[in-house]
């Protein structure tokens, strides 16, 4: 089992990425609004008048979407990565996103992945 995480730079592409992941068999995705350090620092270095104006109209909010899904194996991760790049273009390009996987040692509440067990 793996946890696949995508930090999506262009939030307007969220539905396209979700559909692409769904086509690879990924059903459960948690989506968080997030902001990267570089964007926060840029915003804090903006001129005071601009910051006040953008805050007044809600335009000062800069965000990404962070998608998380527990998946079966690396082959599913590779398929999802390929599907993601079909939507976004190469992730090696700036302002697309960052995708990575980490191992999940144990999970509860994911019976569809065959991970639940009462004993070790």
Secondary structure, 3 states (H helix, E strand, C coil): CEEEEEEECCHHHHHHHHHHHHHCCCCCCEEEEECCHHHHHHHHCCCHHHHHHHHHHCCCCCCEEEEEEEECCHHHHHHHHHHHHHHHCCCCCCCCEEEEEEECCCCCCCHHHCCCCCCC
